[in-house]
């Protein structure tokens, strides 16, 4: 719960627009109560047997998460949906691009050298 409290602090200070936090399912009532008290929008996503994943943040960000996930497992997201979600969570954009390309074409090998692309 200490990390959750820190994430709430970061959201309130404007450091994050969206937070993804995994925790034991037995804490769901406590977490949702806390977020409700602070007036923070959230979405609960199943995280397995005994875990939940809580997304919270700006209402617009949480609405996008709800639309992207729609009750599916993360592995069922399209490469584009995965890219958007990771970007919204503040993940490194360069690494998100690499992840996207790998998901898009799993067998492709991407050159590390500059100037190996083609002009369009």
Secondary structure, DSSP 8 states (H G I E B T S, - for coil): -HHHHHHHHHHHTTS-SEEEEEEEGGGHHHHHHHHHHHT-EEEEEE-SSSEEEEEEE-HHHHHHHHHHHTT--GGGS-HHHHHHHHHHTT--HHHHHHHHHHHHSTT-----STT-S---
